Amino acid sequence: MNDSRYTLPGHLPGRRVLLAMSGGVDSSVAALLLREAGAVVLGATFRNFCFSERDELPERSCCSLEAVDDARRVCEKLGIEHVLVDETERFEREVIDNFHDEYARGRTPNPCVRCNTAVRFPRLMDEAERLGCDAVSTGHYARIVPEAGSLYLARGRDGGKDQSYFLAGMDPAGYPRTLFPLGDFEKPEVREMARQAGLHIADKGESQDVCFMTGRTLESYLSDFGALSRGEIIGPDGSVLGEHRGVELFTVGQRQGLGVALGHPVYVTRVDAESGRVYLGEDSDLLAHKLVAREAWLAPGAESVKLRGKIRYRSALSDVESLELEGDCLRLRFASPVSAAAPGQSLVLYAEDRVMGHGIIEEALP
């Protein structure tokens, strides 16, 4: 079971570690690895919303009563304590309400980034202090690495599963107390470790959707809240092409589901929530050299190393030519233009594998 790639900072045997357990294979194997390394592990499952309301949805692999039971069973199997953490109020305010508000403003939120930044890690840190734990941990595929006297969040070794993008908004002050046991492993290895340990969740499916809207399209979900605002679709030449069902259903760069056909590809280039207008244009209209990001931070030494930026999880990395941080407002210029930078999404800056900064995209400029 022990693997030479699995290393943790400091002296782990006997240390109390609070681990966020979703009931899935990743957090379960993280618990296994921490226990094997000698830690005293407490498994914490978050209750993010009212189960009686949300369990009417189709089966999902996290954030359900079944998931809570799976986490509890894994803890029993491994001989570790399991606790349920009620975070419904903060999750509702910081994630669900923010999700609605951002779409209503014509922006494209990332609720997973928001949850890690404003809910999961702050609450883990609070609970760890309350329970007398030395560190917190999750089953994310990421690493904390030392460099020149500082600690940095870094990409996981499994490029296909790396989750550093979703973690980049967390407070760097928490790095010294954060452990990511899966950072040096690939997903097939993690499943195999679960099978070898006899964990019943070894082949459990992964959660692919936003946890609080699984089973519904965005349109169906927002319709339930009466949150759709109709308006006009404006073509590349400025003409009105028709009416859409809600500005909340469009994002910058979108090509499908526009409700119009012009005989050639067109894309959403701007969403104006105030007027209700959705503007379409050519792919060249999506290009931007400059970005403005809010709620931003930069790691020590970011201004003096070669940086590359990612404007969404699946986008390629782009070379940064220059940047300036004033307060929490980051302005940067890419060496080559990026396409379809959507307001509301995360901008994450990397120096090789290390995360060097994060901000929420506010504006894209030529």
C-alpha positions in Angstrom: 0.0 0.0 0.0 2.8 2.4 0.8 4.1 4.3 -2.3 7.4 6.2 -2.4 5.7 9.0 -4.4 3.4 9.8 -1.5 5.1 12.4 0.7 3.7 15.0 3.0 5.3 18.0 4.7 6.3 17.7 8.3 5.8 14.9 10.7 2.6 13.1 9.9 2.3 10.2 12.3 0.1 11.1 15.1 -1.1 14.3 13.5 -4.8 14.9 13.4 -6.1 15.6 9.9 -9.6 16.7 9.0 -10.5 15.2 5.6 -13.4 16.3 3.4 -15.1 13.1 2.4 -17.8 13.2 -0.4 -18.5 9.5 -0.4 -16.6 9.0 -3.7 -13.5 7.1 -4.5 -11.0 10.0 -4.5 -11.7 11.2 -0.9 -11.9 7.6 0.3 -8.5 6.8 -1.0 -7.1 10.0 0.4 -8.4 8.8 3.8 -6.7 5.4 3.2 -3.4 7.1 2.3 -3.4 9.4 5.3 -4.2 6.6 7.6 -1.4 4.5 6.1 1.0 7.4 6.6 0.2 7.4 10.3 -2.3 10.3 10.6 -5.3 10.3 12.9 -8.0 11.0 10.3 -11.4 12.5 10.8 -13.7 12.2 7.8 -16.0 15.2 7.4 -19.0 15.1 5.0 -20.5 18.5 4.1 -24.3 18.9 4.1 -24.6 21.7 1.6 -28.4 21.9 1.1 -31.6 20.3 2.3 -31.6 16.6 1.5 -35.4 16.4 1.6 -35.6 18.9 -1.3 -32.6 17.8 -3.4 -33.0 14.0 -3.2 -35.9 14.2 -5.6 -33.3 14.6 -8.3 -31.9 11.6 -10.2 -29.0 9.6 -8.6 -25.8 11.5 -8.3 -22.4 10.5 -6.9 -22.0 13.3 -4.3 -24.0 15.6 -2.1 -26.8 13.1 -1.4 -28.0 10.9 1.5 -26.5 7.9 -0.4 -23.1 9.8 -0.6 -23.2 10.5 3.1 -23.8 6.8 3.8 -21.0 5.8 1.5 -18.6 8.2 3.4 -19.8 6.8 6.7 -19.2 3.2 5.5 -15.7 3.9 4.3 -14.9 5.5 7.6 -16.2 2.4 9.4 -14.1 0.2 7.1 -10.9 2.2 7.8 -11.6 2.7 11.5 -11.8 6.5 11.4 -14.3 8.9 12.9 -16.9 10.4 10.6 -18.6 13.7 11.2 -21.4 15.6 9.3 -20.8 19.3 8.8 -23.9 21.4 8.2 -23.0 24.2 5.8 -26.4 24.8 4.2 -26.6 28.5 5.1 -23.2 29.6 3.8 -23.5 27.3 0.7 -26.9 28.8 -0.1 -25.5 32.3 0.2 -22.1 32.0 -1.3 -22.7 29.4 -4.0 -26.3 29.1 -5.0 -27.3 32.7 -4.6 -24.1 33.8 -6.3 -24.8 31.3 -9.2 -28.2 33.0 -9.7 -26.9 36.5 -9.4 -24.0 36.0 -11.8 -26.3 34.6 -14.5 -28.7 37.4 -14.0 -25.9 39.8 -14.6 -25.0 38.1 -17.9 -21.9 36.5 -16.5 -20.8 32.8 -16.4 -20.1 31.7 -12.8 -18.0 28.7 -11.8 -19.7 27.3 -8.7 -17.0 24.7 -8.0 -14.3 27.4 -7.7 -16.7 29.5 -5.6 -17.4 26.6 -3.3 -13.7 25.8 -2.7 -12.9 29.5 -2.2 -15.8 30.6 0.0 -17.2 27.5 1.6 -15.3 24.3 1.7 -11.8 25.4 2.7 -12.8 28.2 5.1 -15.1 25.8 6.9 -12.6 23.0 6.9 -10.1 25.3 8.5 -12.6 26.4 11.1 -13.7 22.9 11.9 -10.1 21.7 12.1 -9.4 24.3 14.8 -12.5 23.4 16.7 -11.7 19.7 16.6 -8.0 20.1 17.5 -6.7 19.0 14.1 -3.3 20.0 12.7 -4.2 19.9 9.0 -7.0 19.7 6.5 -7.2 17.5 3.4 -9.3 16.7 0.4 -9.3 14.2 -2.5 -8.4 16.7 -5.1 -5.7 16.0 -7.7 -3.3 18.8 -6.8 -0.2 19.4 -4.8 1.4 21.8 -2.3 5.0 22.3 -3.2 7.9 24.3 -1.5 9.9 26.7 -3.7 12.4 29.3 -2.5 11.1 29.4 1.0 7.4 29.6 0.1 4.6 27.1 -0.5 2.7 27.0 -3.7 -0.4 25.2 -5.0 0.7 23.1 -8.0 -0.9 20.9 -10.7 -1.5 17.3 -10.0 0.7 14.7 -11.8 -2.3 13.4 -13.7 -2.8 16.0 -16.4 -6.2 14.7 -17.3 -7.5 15.0 -13.7 -5.5 18.0 -12.4 -7.8 20.2 -10.3 -5.6 23.1 -9.4 -7.7 25.4 -11.6 -10.7 24.8 -9.2 -8.6 25.3 -6.1 -6.7 28.5 -7.2 -9.1 30.8 -5.4 -8.3 29.4 -2.0 -6.4 31.5 0.5 -2.6 30.8 0.2 -2.4 31.4 4.0 -3.9 27.9 4.3 -1.3 26.1 2.3 0.9 25.1 5.3 -2.1 23.2 6.8 -3.4 21.7 3.6 -2.7 18.1 2.3 -3.5 16.7 -1.1 -2.7 13.0 -0.9 -3.7 12.2 -4.5 -1.5 14.8 -6.1 1.1 12.3 -7.3 -1.3 9.6 -8.5 -3.3 8.9 -11.6 -7.0 8.0 -11.4 -6.7 4.4 -12.5 -4.1 3.9 -9.7 -6.5 5.4 -7.2 -9.3 3.1 -8.2 -7.0 0.1 -7.9 -5.9 1.1 -4.4 -9.6 1.3 -3.5 -10.2 -2.2 -4.8 -7.2 -3.6 -3.0 -8.4 -2.1 0.2 -11.9 -3.7 -0.3 -13.7 -0.3 -0.4 -17.2 -0.7 -1.8 -16.9 2.7 -3.7 -13.9 1.6 -5.9 -15.9 1.7 -9.1 -18.4 4.4 -8.2 -19.0 6.9 -10.9 -17.8 10.5 -10.8 -19.9 13.6 -10.3 -20.0 15.5 -13.6 -22.6 18.2 -13.0 -23.2 21.1 -10.6 -24.3 19.3 -7.4 -27.4 21.4 -6.7 -28.9 21.2 -10.3 -28.0 17.6 -11.3 -30.6 16.1 -13.6 -31.8 19.4 -15.0 -30.6 21.7 -17.8 -29.6 25.2 -16.9 -32.8 26.4 -18.5 -35.0 24.0 -16.5 -33.1 24.9 -13.3 -33.3 28.6 -13.7 -37.0 28.4 -14.8 -37.9 26.9 -11.5 -36.7 30.1 -9.8 -38.4 32.4 -12.4 -35.0 33.6 -13.3 -35.1 33.8 -17.1 -35.2 37.3 -18.7 -36.3 37.4 -22.3 -34.7 39.8 -24.8 -33.4 40.4 -28.3 -30.7 38.6 -30.3 -28.6 41.1 -32.2 -26.7 39.9 -35.3 -23.2 40.9 -36.4 -24.6 43.7 -38.5 -26.6 45.2 -35.6 -30.0 43.9 -36.8 -32.5 42.2 -34.5 -32.6 38.5 -35.4 -35.2 37.4 -33.0 -36.1 36.9 -29.3 -34.4 34.6 -26.9 -35.8 32.9 -23.8 -33.3 34.4 -21.3 -30.0 36.1 -21.2 -29.0 33.7 -18.4 -28.8 30.9 -21.0 -25.9 32.5 -23.0 -22.2 32.7 -22.4 -19.4 34.4 -24.3 -18.1 32.0 -27.0 -21.3 30.0 -27.2 -22.1 28.7 -30.7 -24.8 26.1 -30.2 -28.4 26.7 -29.1 -28.5 30.3 -30.3 -32.0 30.0 -31.9 -30.9 31.6 -35.2 -29.3 30.3 -38.4 -27.3 32.7 -40.6 -25.7 30.1 -42.9 -22.3 30.4 -41.3 -20.9 30.0 -37.7 -21.7 32.9 -35.3 -20.9 33.1 -31.6 -22.1 35.0 -28.6 -19.7 37.9 -28.2 -21.5 39.9 -25.4 -24.4 39.4 -23.0 -26.0 42.7 -21.9 -28.2 41.7 -19.0 -29.4 45.3 -18.4 -31.0 45.6 -21.9 -31.7 41.9 -22.3 -29.7 41.8 -25.5 -27.4 39.0 -26.6 -24.9 40.0 -29.3 -23.6 37.6 -31.9 -20.4 38.0 -34.0 -17.6 36.2 -35.8 -14.9 34.1 -34.1 -12.5 37.0 -34.6 -14.7 39.1 -32.4 -14.0 36.8 -29.5 -10.2 37.5 -29.5 -8.7 39.6 -26.7 -5.2 40.5 -25.7 -6.1 42.1 -22.4 -8.0 41.0 -19.4 -9.2 42.7 -16.2 -9.8 40.4 -13.2 -11.2 41.1 -9.8 -10.9 39.4 -6.4 -7.3 38.7 -7.6 -4.1 37.8 -5.9 -0.5 37.0 -6.9 1.9 34.7 -5.3 5.4 35.8 -4.2 7.7 36.4 -7.1 4.9 36.2 -9.8 6.1 39.5 -11.5 9.6 38.1 -12.0 8.9 34.7 -13.6 7.4 33.5 -16.9 3.7 33.2 -16.5 1.0 31.4 -18.5 -2.7 31.9 -18.0 -5.7 29.7 -18.2 -9.1 31.4 -18.8 -11.3 28.2 -18.3 -10.6 24.7 -17.1 -10.2 23.1 -20.6 -8.5 26.1 -22.3 -4.9 26.0 -23.3 -2.2 27.9 -21.4 -1.3 31.3 -22.9 1.9 33.3 -22.4 1.5 36.4 -20.3 3.3 39.5 -21.6 2.7 41.9 -18.7 0.6 42.3 -15.6 -0.2 44.7 -12.9 -2.0 44.2 -9.6 -3.7 47.2 -7.8 -5.6 46.1 -4.7 -7.6 43.2 -5.9 -7.8 44.3 -9.5 -5.4 42.5 -11.9 -4.7 43.8 -15.4 -2.7 41.7 -17.8 -1.8 41.4 -21.4 -1.3 38.1 -23.3 1.5 37.7 -25.8 -1.1 36.3 -28.3 -4.9 36.8 -28.1 -7.1 34.4 -26.2 -10.6 33.5 -27.4 -13.9 33.7 -25.6 -12.8 35.0 -22.1 -16.2 34.9 -20.3 -16.8 37.4 -17.4 -17.4 35.4 -14.2 -14.9 32.6 -15.1 -11.6 32.1 -13.3 -8.3 33.3 -14.6 -5.5 31.2 -13.2 -1.8 32.0 -13.7 0.9 29.3 -13.7 4.7 29.3 -13.6 5.3 25.7 -14.9 3.2 23.6 -12.5 2.9 26.2 -9.8 -0.2 28.4 -9.4 1.0 32.0 -9.2 -2.3 33.9 -9.1 -6.1 33.9 -9.5 -8.8 36.3 -10.3 -12.4 36.4 -11.6 -12.6 37.7 -15.2 -14.3 41.1 -15.3 -13.6 42.3 -18.8 -11.8 41.2 -22.0 -10.3 43.9 -24.2 -8.7 43.9 -27.7 
